Amino acid sequence: MGKKKDNLIIKILQILGAHPNKSFNYKQIASKLEFDNAEIRKQIQKDLQKLLKQKKIVETSRGKFKIAAKKIYIGIMDMTNNGSGFAIVDELEKDIYVPNYAINKALHGDMVEVEITKEKSGRNPQGEVVKILERAQKHFSGIVKMFPNYAFVEPDDLKVYKDFFIKKSDLNGAKEGDKVVVEMYDWPEKVGSPLGKIIKVLGRPGEHEVEIHAILDQYDLPYEFDPEIEEFAQNLPKEITNEEVKKRRDMRSTVTFTIDPFDAKDFDDALSIKKLKNGHYEIGIHIADVSHYVKPGTILDDEAYNRATSVYLVDRVIPMLPEVLSNELCSLRPHEDKLTFSAVFEMDTEGKVYKEWYGRTVIHSDRRFTYEEAQEIIEGAAGDFEEEILLLDKIAKKLRKKRFSHGALSFDRVEVRFKVDNKGNPVEVYFKESKDANKLIEEFMLLANRKVAEYVTRKLKPKDKTFVYRVHDEPATEKLNELKTVVQKFGYDLDLKDRKTIIKSINHLLEEVKDKPEENMIETLTIRSMSKAVYTTENRGHYGLAFDYYTHFTSPIRRYPDVMVHRLLQHYLDKGKSPSQEEYEKKCIHSTNMEIQAATAERDSIKYMQAKYISDFKDVVFEGVITGVTEWGIYVELVANKVEGLVRRTEMRDDYYYFDEDEYALIGEITGKKYVLGDLVKVKVKKTNPIKKQIDFEMVYDTVEDLQNINNKNNSPKSGKNKRKRRKK
């Protein structure tokens, strides 16, 4: 009988293998085998379950199977708080859902090999991690829990689902309750927890400096420079010699000024303007010449490359370069001669470029403007260089209009900022908005970035030059379809017919939601539907800006890719040969990864500060908008201050709510009440944990009428019953 059973399994695999894209149930397989025998059909059912366990076949829907594709995908793990996660795979339109029992020791951000084990139409495929290729991080912040002969470190990050086991010899002086940084060094096959050693004791949890340093340490972002690097920077020559000036275009006599945030210390760009005899204008975009001071092969360059970017946390900046460079030598401070790398254009008032020039210059800034000061002049106030600012604003508006007519996306996101006291406690939330003065600077920086990339790629010889581009690929069709489904619930729509209609309808959507409760949520969802911008040596254009050529040239004080661009541009201006593309591609990948790390640390610092801030408002009722619906609850963003928290499903006491995946809704089992994205609700702060960046809300209802006014969706009991029936099928 054993041999017959094996033969039957082989025949089942042969049938499924002959039709790799089709699914069959046991009756269909029996029919193809020409067996009309109850015992054989029963055996086929057993064999199908056996093959399913062996992962040789997959169940596509209940009772239907197809041959398992053995394709292995490479993805990045995005973990949830319950130990399951999603593998984000570039080549797939939908992320692969990995349940907690199939994670196989992968952690958030890890690069993994994942195999699809189950597929269902319209849903995320399900998979299993088969190999961890690269750990995203080896350092984690957490709190020590002591035991007689060992300890555990409970991670701050809720996405790290296991505590770290610490041998007594690896405590490094840590005591019960200390906030520490632990380095993970192993996770053996049959051991339940990763093994770690404590490399730094930060202090007591909850102290502001301790928590900020924990965020930086977790992402391997250094917050101090080694003494030898500081010494190297201090010893750089500070005087600009006549010999150096002679090598450059001297633009010190041209009207020049900077426009920056009121609290900025590193001024890395300036604008100059001069009227020409032919009625056109010479406009210079002058960028701090960091590459003059930061030379390849020095410890200063190594440090700048390793950091790759400045980090902007909620209450401080962690600079890429030592302060003597970022705030003094390279900073384009007013009334000082400064060395710059410039893009100089002959333009008319319509924004048309007639001539372009690139090279090293020396400038003298006549005035430092804040954005607020420049904005006052744009709005009609008298002030220094008012004619020049108004003319630049006029040209910037023409450039912006032209950019949007060519298909650029319009994202003017409101940024959350905090005012803090001398102990680091948040005392006020305010919003940073982009006004005309900000957009003036933005347009001229975009112009320089675009024209530099175009000049190197198209106009300099040879044609096969290695260069650093900032690229932004087209969004995946599936993600745009998901966005369309969500915004339709709010009464908006998207036309996804082609690139032109997509851009036009997205811009129209972003305009329509302005000042609406759902504005921030829809902008966030729209941004998430886009591809991520990256650095690379392969020019693929910038979808969001609608540029065929784009690079980062304008911020070398805070971005290492801009330093690389300056060096390459000068190298080609000096008729140098193209350097190794492979070497620069590695640097691009590193720069992208560090940018992601810095952005994640910034988000964590904002979440930490939001949790601290909202802790003082526990008796206040807030209006909020639902920004996310999951099986564990609903996420609500407060309209007044953009703080986001979770209303847990299990703590919604007025009914038993279940999660409807098709509608991304929580629906009451008895009442049929429905909570979906965009609903307005009233909430109170229930619990906060700044250390874990966690905020819990609870629902507040004044009256039944109030509930109906706030949440005016279809909440009839009948719809709830229908949902229950469908769910039980």
LINHU-V574431 format. One record per backbone hydrogen bond with DSSP energy under -1.0 kcal/mol. NH is the residue of the N-H (numbers start at 0). CO is the residue of the C=O. If there is no record, write none. Layout:
BEGIN
nh | co
NH | CO
NH | CO
END
This chain:
BEGIN
nh | co
4 | 0
5 | 1
6 | 2
7 | 3
8 | 4
9 | 5
10 | 6
11 | 7
12 | 8
13 | 9
14 | 10
15 | 11
16 | 12
17 | 13
21 | 18
23 | 64
28 | 24
29 | 25
30 | 26
31 | 27
32 | 28
34 | 29
40 | 36
41 | 37
42 | 38
43 | 39
44 | 40
45 | 41
46 | 42
47 | 43
48 | 44
49 | 45
50 | 46
51 | 47
52 | 48
53 | 49
54 | 51
55 | 50
57 | 65
59 | 63
63 | 60
64 | 23
65 | 57
67 | 55
72 | 113
74 | 111
75 | 87
76 | 109
77 | 85
79 | 83
82 | 79
84 | 97
85 | 77
86 | 95
87 | 75
91 | 88
95 | 86
96 | 124
97 | 84
101 | 98
105 | 102
108 | 76
109 | 106
110 | 133
111 | 74
112 | 130
113 | 72
114 | 127
116 | 125
117 | 125
122 | 119
125 | 117
126 | 96
127 | 114
128 | 101
129 | 112
130 | 112
132 | 110
133 | 110
139 | 181
141 | 179
142 | 153
143 | 177
144 | 151
146 | 149
150 | 165
151 | 144
152 | 163
153 | 142
155 | 140
159 | 156
163 | 152
164 | 193
165 | 150
169 | 166
170 | 167
173 | 170
176 | 143
177 | 174
178 | 202
179 | 141
180 | 199
181 | 139
182 | 196
183 | 137
184 | 194
185 | 194
190 | 187
194 | 185
195 | 164
196 | 182
197 | 169
198 | 180
199 | 180
201 | 178
202 | 178
206 | 203
210 | 206
211 | 207
212 | 208
213 | 209
214 | 210
215 | 211
216 | 212
217 | 213
218 | 214
219 | 216
220 | 215
229 | 225
230 | 226
231 | 227
232 | 228
233 | 229
234 | 230
235 | 232
244 | 240
245 | 241
247 | 244
248 | 359
250 | 361
253 | 250
256 | 270
257 | 366
259 | 368
263 | 260
269 | 285
270 | 256
271 | 283
272 | 254
273 | 281
275 | 279
278 | 275
280 | 346
281 | 273
282 | 344
283 | 271
284 | 342
285 | 269
286 | 340
287 | 267
288 | 338
289 | 287
291 | 288
292 | 289
293 | 289
297 | 294
301 | 297
302 | 298
303 | 299
304 | 300
305 | 301
306 | 302
307 | 303
309 | 557
310 | 317
312 | 315
317 | 310
324 | 321
325 | 321
326 | 322
328 | 323
329 | 324
331 | 266
332 | 330
334 | 364
337 | 362
339 | 360
340 | 286
341 | 358
342 | 284
343 | 356
344 | 282
345 | 354
346 | 280
347 | 351
350 | 347
353 | 345
356 | 343
358 | 341
360 | 339
361 | 248
362 | 337
365 | 255
368 | 257
370 | 259
373 | 369
374 | 370
375 | 371
376 | 372
377 | 373
378 | 374
379 | 376
380 | 375
385 | 382
388 | 384
389 | 385
390 | 386
391 | 387
392 | 388
393 | 389
394 | 390
395 | 391
396 | 392
397 | 393
398 | 394
399 | 395
400 | 396
401 | 397
402 | 398
403 | 399
404 | 400
405 | 401
406 | 403
407 | 402
408 | 543
414 | 431
416 | 429
418 | 427
420 | 424
423 | 420
426 | 418
427 | 418
429 | 416
431 | 414
438 | 434
439 | 435
440 | 436
441 | 437
442 | 438
443 | 439
444 | 440
445 | 441
446 | 442
447 | 443
448 | 444
449 | 445
450 | 446
451 | 447
452 | 448
453 | 449
454 | 450
455 | 451
456 | 452
457 | 453
458 | 454
459 | 454
464 | 462
468 | 535
469 | 549
470 | 533
471 | 540
479 | 475
480 | 476
481 | 477
482 | 478
483 | 479
484 | 480
485 | 481
486 | 482
487 | 483
488 | 485
489 | 486
490 | 487
491 | 486
501 | 497
502 | 498
503 | 499
504 | 500
505 | 501
506 | 502
507 | 503
508 | 504
509 | 505
510 | 506
511 | 507
512 | 508
515 | 512
518 | 515
521 | 517
522 | 518
523 | 519
524 | 520
525 | 521
526 | 522
527 | 523
528 | 524
529 | 526
533 | 470
535 | 468
541 | 546
542 | 471
545 | 541
546 | 541
558 | 554
559 | 307
563 | 559
564 | 560
565 | 561
566 | 562
567 | 563
568 | 564
569 | 565
570 | 566
571 | 567
572 | 568
573 | 569
574 | 571
575 | 570
583 | 579
584 | 580
585 | 581
586 | 582
587 | 583
588 | 584
589 | 585
590 | 586
591 | 587
592 | 588
593 | 589
594 | 590
595 | 591
596 | 592
597 | 593
598 | 594
599 | 595
600 | 596
601 | 597
602 | 598
603 | 599
604 | 600
605 | 601
606 | 602
607 | 603
608 | 604
609 | 605
610 | 606
611 | 607
612 | 608
613 | 609
615 | 612
616 | 613
619 | 616
621 | 682
623 | 680
624 | 636
625 | 678
626 | 634
627 | 634
629 | 632
633 | 646
634 | 627
635 | 644
636 | 624
637 | 642
638 | 622
641 | 637
644 | 635
645 | 694
646 | 633
648 | 631
650 | 647
651 | 648
652 | 650
657 | 666
659 | 664
663 | 659
664 | 659
665 | 674
666 | 657
667 | 672
668 | 655
674 | 665
677 | 625
678 | 675
680 | 623
682 | 621
683 | 697
685 | 695
686 | 695
688 | 693
692 | 689
693 | 688
695 | 686
696 | 645
697 | 683
699 | 681
706 | 702
707 | 703
708 | 704
709 | 705
710 | 706
714 | 712
719 | 715
720 | 716
721 | 717
722 | 718
723 | 719
724 | 720
725 | 721
726 | 722
727 | 723
END
